[in-house]
Amino acid sequence: MTMGIDAPPEPGEPANLAVALALAAKGFAVFPVHSGGPKAKAPMPFFRWREKSSTDAATIREWWRRWPDAAPALDVGKSGLFVVDADRHDPEHDGVEAWAEIMAEAGASPEGIPIVATPNEGNHWIFRQHGGLRNSKGRLPKGVDVRGDGGYIVAPGAVMADGRMYELAGDLDTAPPVPDWLTEWLEKEGDRPVFPIKMPRSRCHKGLLARPEFVQILHILPPTHRSTRSTTSSATSRPTSAITSGCRC
């Protein structure tokens, strides 16, 4: 499995510029955002990112000459992507576990899906789309958002001002299309369900801990966080840090 964004910077070139150029070379539209401070992850002042996000190397280099400390962001829709953003901002609503439960209920496997470990212990799950899917939650639970047409995320491989990274496990080039079951979830109406899902264990594949791949995914964390959570799955007896070892972001 390909790891990270392989983009060593040129001498004197910001690491985040190298990441932006590597993504643009693959056809993914990028633009600069604040890498820290009170406006972290926000676009630069008066920057109309929906209009200006680009894959043009000369344009991108000019942005980083103007804002050398910027982090790269990914224009999700323009790049033909769709992202599930599972976060842990609210201690009462663990979006990472909730999303894994949704996948378990659907009988889905994370195999082949590019996943980004965010600095705050969340995950970005990246799919391909052909347009039309926007930033809509449907009945997805609290802690789980989606980014589509008109949305953006901090780019895989980005390094924030405090040194924390958005680490990629997988390959954006081979991201699978949005599955039909997820589209159906987004189109559902009514109240959001409360997670963990209350269902017979047989329908949940005997629960999350019986799915080694989910146990591993839940522990894909940046190195600065791995010491705060168990990194060994009782189901696999292997350190899950191996999933992200060797990442070049």
Secondary structure by P-SEA (a helix, b strand, c coil): ccccccccccccccaaaaaaaaaaaabbbbbbccccccccccccccccccccccccaaaaaaaaaacccbbbbbccccccbbbbbbbcccccccaaaaaaaaaaaaccccccbbbbbccccbbbbbbbbccccccccccccccccccccccccccccccccccccccccccccccccccaaaaaaaaccccccccccccccccccccccccaaaaaaaacccccccccccccccccccccccccccccc
